């Protein structure tokens, strides 16, 4: 259950980052799509959509702190007459995986989009796609087995191991088409499309089930995710899946993630509500097991971007304890996980904003697509189960691309 800050994107709110000479933002309903070669960000959130176009300036890390120097950039733009600058983009999962933050030329808020019918599914090879698992499934299962040995020996509590599918399409892939195919208007999950260069040649598209942080005024929410399960059209099977998720989730790792979020928010808050157990929340497509940590910020209030940098990485990025799990991942993972576990979002000039964790995700560059998905490996897991779980996630992404394959 992600939170919806009051004042977050709606169809009736058009925000601008413009001077007298800057282009006007599009009003809702949307006008023509931006021209090719112009960087874009589209954040589909429970509260609506935020569309950003162009790059006024990038936001570089502050050399003194290593964190985004957004405050200085916003202050400079205000001095130059920019009325309402907004920062959007991607924060890397940690300092070793840089992201990209920009102030767009223009931005607007829209209503959440209508459903887009998925493209007709065709066999990948017959449709001209090349699909290559990285690593091969047996090698991924072997890595899970080794992680379980380390867990049994007490060297680490849990590990998130990722794998990838490297795809080559017969023609360039449109990031917006993939985003629309992933969005379910009856589901409150988030999805994002963020261009990673100034000309839109490289894009990140991903789901955002986990709310890293949302801030509106003096209210802040972070919602660590314990797990998800696909729902079933059969009522009995649907209930069974929800109960199985609640019974099999690694609640020890989740409790650590919730405590970590609370610990990092506490210095900024006058009041903080921390749940003692996660709630099982049904959405249109999935069961989600989540804990909402909610607080009231004290003055001076940090921005949503500052809070996102404090709270990253998300609960399901590396494992527990994060530093040890990251070392295990570096040793065992045999594929580049791309921006899996990064944070995508927005932060307004007044400090309000939302940031979600991108998992699973796709990196797109022309005809080349790289899908990344991870599994939380904890005591009691089985390699074949984690292989099947990541495979099910890949099938969802492949279906959104209009192809069928055995990942």
N, C-alpha and C positions, 0 to 999 in steps of 0.2 A: 504494500500500500504506500505509494509515494505521496508526498505532501504537495498541496497546491497553494503556494503563497498567494494571498490576495494581491491583485495588481499584476500577476504574471500574465503571459500572452493571452489575449482574447481577440476576437474578430473585430472589435470596435476600437481597438487601441492601435494607433499608428505612431511608432516612435521614429525619430529622425536623428541622424548625426550629420548636420549640414550647416554650412554657412550660407550667406546670400548667393554665392556663386556655385554652390554644390547642387548636384541633381536632387530633385524632389524624390522622396520615398514613394513607392507605389501605395495607393490606398486599397483597402479591401472592398470588393473582391479583387484578386490579383490581376495585374496587367500582363504584358508579354514577359516571357522568360528573359533573364539577362543574356547578353550576347555571349557566344562561345569565347573562351579565353579570359573570362572574368571570374575571379575566385568567389565562391559562395559558401555559406553555411546555412543549413536548415536543421533546426532543433524541433522535433516533434515531441512535445511534453504532454502530460495529462491535462494541463491547463490550456493548451493551444500550441501554436507554432510560432517560432521566431525565425525570420528570414533575414540574412545579412548578405550584402553584395559589395564587392570591391574591397580594396585594402587601402585605407588612409595611411596607416602606419602599423608596423609590427611592434609587439611589446616584448622587449628583451629582458632577460634576468638581471636583477640588480647585482652587480659584482660583489657587493658587501654581504649580501644575504643568500644569493643564489635563487631567490624567489622573484616572481614577475614584478617588474617595476611599473605596475599599472598606475599607481597613484601619481607618479611624476608625469606619465604620459597624459593622463586625464587632465591634470592641472595645466600642462602646456597647451593642450587643445582648447581648454576653456579660455586661456589667455589669448588664443588665436581667434576666438569668436565661435568655436564649435559649440552648439547649444547643448547637445545631449549625447556625448560620446559613450559608446558601449564597447566592452571588451568581450570577444567571443573566440572560441577555438578549442584546442585540446591541451590538457596538461598531461605530461608523461606519467606513467605509473609510478616512477620515482625519478630522482635526479639523474640517474644513469640512462634514462630513456626520455630525451627531450620531446616536448610537444611543440605546438605553434599557437600563439595568441596574437590576435590582430584587433585593431579598431577599424571596422568597415566604413566605407564611404556612406552607405545608407543601410537602414534596417527597418523592419516593420513586424508587427504582430498580426497573426491571422488565426482564424478558427481552425481547429484540427481538421485535416483533410478527409474527404469522403473515401470510402474503400476503393481500392484499385483491384480489379480482378487479376489474379496471378496469371502470368503467361502460361500457355499450354505446355505441359511437361513433355519433353522428348528425351529419348536416350541420349546421353551426353556425346557418345562417339558418333552416333548417327547424325546429331545436330552439328557436328564439326568442332566440338569442344575437346580439348586435351585436359585430363584430370589426373593429377599426380599427388598421392598422399605423402606428406613429410612429417615424421618418418613413416616408413611402411608400417602397417598395423602390427605385425609381430614385434617390431622393435619398440613401438610405443607400449605394448603390453609388457615387454621386458623392463622398460623404464618404470612402469607402475609397480611391477614386482619388486624391483630394487628399492623403490621408495617405501614400500611396505616393510621391507627388511630393516631399513633405517628407522622407521617408526617403531617397529617391534624392539629394536635395540635401544630405544629411548633417545636417539640422536636428534629427532625432530618430532613435533606433534602431528603435523599434517602438511601436505604439500599440494599445490595446485600445478598439475602438469598439463601443458598445452600441446596440441598438435595442429597441423595445418593441411590445407588442400591448396596446391598451386594449380591454377586454372589458366588456360589460354583459350579465349573465345574466338569464334570465326570473324567477329567484328567488334569494334569498340563497345564497351559496356557503359551504359548511362547510369551514373550513381543515383539520380533522382528516380529512375524506374525501379531500381532495387529498393530504395527507401520506401517508395509507395507500396511495393509488394510486401514489405515487412510490417507495415503499419496496419493494425487492426483498430478501427474506430471504437469498437466495443471493449477494448482492452486498455487499461490505464498505463501500460508499459510505455517507456520512452524509446525513441529511435532517433538517430542523428546521421547527418551527412555533413562532413567538414572537409573543405579543400585544404590541402597541405602545402600548396605553393600559390604564388600570386596569380597564376593564370589558369588554375583549375585543372591542371594536368594530372594531379595525383590526389586521390580522395580517400577518406575514411568513411565507411558506412557501418553502423553497428546498432545493436539493441542496447537499451539502457535500463535493465530491470532494477538495478540497485541505485538508489538515490544517495549519492555521496553527501550532498548538503543542499539545502534550500534556505535562503534568508529573505525575509520581508520585514522591514522595519526592525523591531526588537525581537522578532521571533526567528528561531533557527530549528531546523529538523535535519537529522541524519538517520538513515534507515538501512543499517547493515542487513544483508540478505543471507539467510541460512541455506537456501536452496529453492529450486523450482521443479515442477513436474508437469508434463503435458496432460491436459484434461482429456476425458473420453466422452463420446456421445452416449455411451451406455451408462446409465445412472449408477449401477452397482460398481462397475469398474472405475468410474470417476471417483466415487467415495473411497474405494480401495487405494487408488493412487494418492489421494490426499493424505490418508492415514499413513500410508507407507512412507511418504515424504517426511511427515512429522516424526515417525518412529525411527527412520534410518538416518536422518540428518545428523551431521557431526555438531551436536550442540555444545560440546566443549570448545571447539574452535570458534563457534559463533559467539559464545559467552565472552571469550577473549576479545573478539572484534567489537562487541558492544561495549565492553569495559574500556577498550582503547579509545573508541569514539567519545565516550563520556569523559574520560580523562583529558582528552585533547580539547574538548569543548568547555570543560569546567572553568578554566581561567578566564574565559570570556563571558561567563554567564552569572547572573544573580540567582537564577533558579534553573534546575535541570531535572527532568523526569526520565528515569531509566527503567525500562521494563525488566521484569525478572525472567521472562520467557518469551520466545517469539510467538507471533500470531500466525495462524494458517489462513491465508487470504485468497479467495477464489477470484480470478479474472476470467475474461471470456475464453482465453486459450490455455491458461496455466494456473496451477496452484503455486502460490508463493509463500514461503516461510520467512517472515521478516520481523525485525524489532525496530520500533520508532523511538529514537532518542530525541526529546524535544526540550528546548530551553528558551529562556528570556535573556537577551544580550544586555550587558551593562555598557555604559558610555565610558570611553569612546568605542563605538561598535565597529568590529572588523567587517570588511566587505565579504561578500559571498566567495570571491576569488581567494582572498586571504584564508578563509575557513577551508576552502577546498584544498589549498596547498598544505594546510596543517593536517587535514584528515586523510589525504592520500597516503599510501595506496588503499583501495577499497578492501572490504573484508575477504573477497574471493580472489585476490590477485596473486599472492605467493603462498600463503599457508601460515602456520603457527609454530614457533615464533617467527615473525616476518623475516628478520635478518638471517636466521638459520635456514628457513625454508627457501629464501632467495638463493642462497649458496647451493642448496641441493638442486634447485631448478637449473641453475647455471651449469651444474655438473651433468644432470640427467637429460635435460631437454635437448632434443636433436633438431629443432626447427626454430626459425625466427618467429616469435609470436606477434610481431608487428605491434599494433597499438592495443592489443588485448589488455584490459585492465586500466587503460588510460581514463581520464575524466574529460568529458565534453560538456560545454555549457556556455553560460553567459553571465555577465556582471554589468549592471547599469552604473551610471555615474553616481547614483545615490547609495550604491553598495548592495542593492538587492540583486538576487540572481539564483540560478539553479545549476547544479553540476551532477551529471550521472556517470556511472561507470560503464564503459563500452565493452560489453561481453555478451555474446560472441560478436565478431566484427569481420569486416572485409576491407582489404586495401585494394584500390582500383587504380590502374594506370593504363588507359587505353584498352587493349585487348587482354591485358594481364590482370588477374584477380587472385588475391590470396586470402583465403578464409582461415580464421583462427578461432579455436574453441578450447576450453580447458575443463578439467575435472578435478574436484577436490578429493585427494587421496588421503584416507584416514584409516585407522585400525578397523579391521572388519571388511574393508573393501576388497573387491576381486578385480584383477586386471581385465577380464573379459567384460565385466559390468561397466567399467570406466571407458573401455573401448566402444562399447555399444552406446553409452550415453553421449559421448562426443560425436559418434556417428549419427545419432538421432538429431543432434543440433545441426550438423552439416547438412543433413537432408532437408531441414527447414530452410536453410540458406540457399541450397541448390534449387529447391522448388521455387523460391522467389526469383531465381535467375532463369527459371523455365526449363531446367534440365533434371534428369534422374541419373543417379550414379550410386555405387556402393562405396561409401567412404571408408 
